[in-house]
Amino acid sequence: MKVLAVLYKGGEAATQEPRLLGTIENQLGLREWLEGQGHEFIVTDDKEGPESVFQKNIVDAEVLITTPFHPGYLTRDLIEKAKNLKICITAGVGSDHIDLNAAVEKGIEVLEVSGSNVVSVAEHVVMSILLLVRNFVPAHEMIERGDWQVSEIARNAFDLENKVIGTIGAGRIGYRVLQRLVPFDPKELLYYDYAELPEQAAKAVKVRRVADLKEFVAQCDVVTVNCPLHEGTRGLVNADLLKHFKKGAWLVNTARGAICDKDAVAEALKSGQLAGYSGDVWNVQPAPKDHVWRYMKNPLGGGNGMVPHYSGTTLDAQARYAAGTKSILENYLNSREQEPQNIIIGKKGYATKAYGQR
């Protein structure tokens, strides 16, 4: 069996730190185990274009493993060429790099390591909110320049206490974000989701559901995006919705870059409609050097908290998703049932509503 893995390049860091399991150097710790059973294991970060290692090997691979951090984009065209492909495994959470409808049509199973990143991302969300609200990045840049002008920073720095904070999506990650925000004593916590939280869960964090998205954003000082990317959420935060945000609100997106219209966000930040935008996800990954989110600023020269996609690939998360990937492979190789929470597409089609109601 050929197993193809598209991972990210770790370089010297991966040599120095073997716990960087999601890298091409450390290969999720799978090589010895797979090759010991006689399987072929191809690992690469070369994924763009028809001459890439990814596209050349997908034609006869039986298993595809890829991370959300350096995804091998499995389009409908590539699925048509992948005659032997039986199962796609996301080493992490988020399988929108796969044309899921095409996978259903071809009977290809899609699984991810559910829950492997939820704590890591939730912590990153809270950090990102604080970075924006406290105007941290311009303050640090000032120190690096050798300057010291407190007023330039303090004029756009606020407390998180007594703010209205809302999450688009209140699933595994969104709910954990709400839990972690409770000690900051916000004025109110809100959520927008197609599914209502269980009554006890909502009471535990004192969160209120708002069913209309425009009404939801209009009430929030801070909006955090914690929903999957699918047909219903692509471009969800667009120029029209941004007009309904409170002027000077902060927006955090650690879900998927394409949920937010990149140019609309940049324009809203430039105009001051948004005071800040932070996150680690981009509509194309790696993001091109001229991507507008790299350089956008608010009118005061701050408000940009963007980083590369790493919130869900801490060393702790890598240990979890590497172990989960091996478990999924073991189940597949031994014809055992997969854990239900990991199944996006099973043998009979969609097994979850996480990627839209089908």
N, C-alpha and C positions, 0 to 999 in steps of 0.2 A: 504494500500500500504506500502511496506517496502522500505525505503530509507537507503542506506548504504553509509557512508562517511568515507574515509580514509584520515585523516589529520595528522599533526605532533604534537608531544608532546611538550607542552609549559612549563610544570612544574611550579615552583614558579613564573616565569616571567609572565605566563598567568594569574595567580591568582592576581598578583599585577597590571597587565595591561590588562584590559578587551578589549582594542582595538586590542589585538592579536587574531583576529577573526578566523584566519586559523588554530587554535590549537584544539586539542581534548577537551580541557577544555571549550573553548568559542564557538566552534561548528558552526562557521559562523553566529551565532545569529539566528539559524533556529529552535532550538528544540521546544520552546514554540509555535511558529507559526505552525509547522508541527503536533505536538501532539495535538494541539487545534482543528485540523481538523480530528483527529482520525488516523493519519498515524503513523507507527512504524519508529523510527529513531535510527539507530545503528551507533555509531561513534567510530572509533578505529584508532590506529597507528600500530596495530599488523597485518602485511601484508605478512609475509614470511612463505611459506610452507603450506601443506594441512590442518594442524591443526590451522592455524591462523584464527582470527576472520573474516578477509577479505574473505578468501577462503571458509570458512564454510557458510558465509551469502550470498555470491554472487550467490549461487545456486537458491535462491528464491527471490532475491531483484529485484524490478522493476526499481529502479533508483540507479545509482552509481555516487557519487560525490568524486572527489579526487583532490589533489593539485599537481602541478609539483614539489613541494619541498620535498614531502615524498610520492611519487606516489604508488598507488596500480597498479601493472603491470597486465593489463588485457590481457592475452595471448589468442591465439586461443583455447587452451585446456580449459581455464576457460570460455570462451565465449560459448563453446559447452555445458558446465555444467549449464550455467546461463539461465535456461529455461524461466524465467519471465522477463529478462532484456529488457527494452524498450529504455532507454535513459542513456547516460553517460555525465556527466557535469564536465568539468575541472574548478575548482575554481581558475582561473588564465588564463594563456595563454600557450599553448603547450600540445597537446594531443597524443604525440608519445608513451606514456606509454600504449596506447591501440593498439591492432592489428586492424588497421583501415580496412584492406581488409576483415578480418573475420567479423567485425561489419557490413560492407556493405552487405556481404552475408547473415547475419542473420537479416537484417532489423533493426539494432539498431542505433538510432540517436546518434550523438556525437556533443556536443556543448561546446564552451569555452567562457570566458568573454573577448571578443576581445577589445583590447585597455586598459585593466585595469592595465597593467604593463609597458606600453611603455615609459612613462616619467621616471619611477623608474629605469628601466634597462638602458635606454640611459644615465642617469646620472652616473650609476655605471660603464658603459663602459668608459666614459671619466675619471672618477676617476681611474680606473684600468690602463688606458694608462699612466696617469701621475705618478702613483705609480711606474710603470716600468721604464719609461723614466728618471724620477728624482732619481731612485735608492732609493726610500723611505724606503722600508722594512728593508734592512740592516742598514740604518742610524738609524732607530728607535730601532732596536735590539741592536746596539752599545750603544745607550744611556741607555737602560735597563741594559746592562752589567756593566755600570759605566765607559765605555771607551770614548775616544775622539780623534779620528784620522781622521781628515777631508779628508786627501788625499785618504784613503781607499774607501771612498764613492764617492768623486768627480771624481775619475778616470773613473767611469762608469755612471756619471750623465750628462744628456743632456737637451737642450731646446726642447720643442715641436715645436716651431716656425721654419719654413723653412724645415719641414719634410714632406715626402709624406705619406699620411695616406689613407688607403683603407678599404672599408667594403665589405665583402662577404654577400650579401643580402642588398637591399636598400628599404625594406618595411617600416612598421610603426615604428619599432625600428631603423633600419639601417639609415633611412632618418633623424630621430631625432638626431642620433649620429652626422651625417654630419652637421646638423644645429648648434649643440653645439660646433663643432670643428672650425667653421669659425672664431670666434674671436681670436683663437690662431695663426692666420696668417700662416697656413701651406704652404709649397711650392706648393702642389697640393693635391686635394681630388679626389679619384678614387672610382669606385664601380664595382663589378662583380655581375650580376644578369641575370636570364633568361629573365626577363621583363625589358624593357627600361623605365626609368623614363619619365614622361611627360616633354616636353621641358622647360616649365616655372619652374617646380620644380627643374630641373637640373641647370638651369641658376641661380636660387635663391641662391644656395650654391656653384656655380661654380665647379661642379663635372663632371668628365669625365668617361665615361663607357669604360671598357676594356673587350672585349668579350672572350678572352682566359685566363683561370685561371692561367696557368703557367706564361704567360706574365704579368698578373696582379700582382701576388705576387713578381715577379722579380723587379718590379718598386717601391715597398712599403717599407718604413722604419717601418711602423706600419700596421699590419693587424688586423682587428676586425671582428669576425664572428657573424652575425646577421641574420641567416637563419634558417628555421625549420629543424628538423631531419626527414628524410624519406629515402626511398630506394636509392635515388639519392645523398643524402648528407652524409650518414653513412660512416665514414672513409674517408671523402673527403680530409681532411688534413692528409696525410699519409707520409711515409718515402720518397716516390718519389717526392711528391709536395714540401716537406720541403727542398729538394736539390735546388729547384729553388728560394727559398727565398733569399733576400739579406743576406749575412753573418752578424750576429749581429742584425737582425730585432727583433721586439717585436710582440708578438701574444697575442690577448685577445679574450676569448671565453666566452660569457654569454648566448649563444644560447642553445646548448645541448652538453654534454660531448662527446658523441659517434660520433660527427662530426669530432673530432680529434682523431687520433690513439694515445692512451695514452703512449705506449712504444716508439713510434717514436718521440713524442714530448719530452719525458724525455731524450732520447738520443740526440736530437738536442740541447736541453738546456745544457746538460753535455758537448757536444763538442764545444759549443759556436756558432753553426750555428744560434741558437736563443739566443738573449741576455736575453730574459725574456718571461715568459708565465703567464698570469693572467686570472682569471675567477672565476665563482662560480658554474659551472655545471660539473657533473661527470658522467661517463658512467654507474655507479651504484650508487643509492642514498638510504640511506646514504652510503658514500664511506667507504670501509673497512679500518681499521687502518693501514694496510700495503700498501695502494694504493701509487703507485710511485709518483703521483702528490703532495702528502703531503710533500715529503722530497726532491724532485729534486732541483738542484741548477745549476747555470752556473759556469764556471771555476773560477770566482771571489767570489763564495760563495753567490751570490744573484740571482735575476731574478725570484723568485717565489712569485706570488701575489695571490695564491689560498685562497679561503674562502668557507664556506658552502653556499649552494644555498639559497641566500636571496635577491638577487638584485630586484626581482619582488614581494617581500613580505614585503615591508615597511608598516608601519601603514597606510599610505595614500593608498597604493595599496590594502591592505587588506579590507579597507572600500569599495573600488570600486569593488573588485571581490566578496565580500560577497553580496553586493547589486545586482550585476549582476547575481550571482547564484540564488538568490531568485527570480529575475525577470524571469529567464529561467524556474524555477520550476512553478511559477505562470502561465506562458504561457502554460506549459505542462498540468498542472492540469485543466486548463480551456479550453483546446483544442484551444488555440489561436495560431496564426502564430508567429514564433520566429523571432527575429531581424536577417536579412540576414547575417550581418557581424559576427554573433556568430556561424553560422552553419558550421561545418566541414563536417559532414555527415547528410544529411536530409532524408526525407522519400523516396526519389528516388535515394539515393546514394551520391557520393561526390558532395559537393556544393562549393568547393574551390580548387584552384591550389596551396595553401600554402604547401601542403604535397606532392608535385610532380604533374606533368601533367599526368592526367589519360585519 
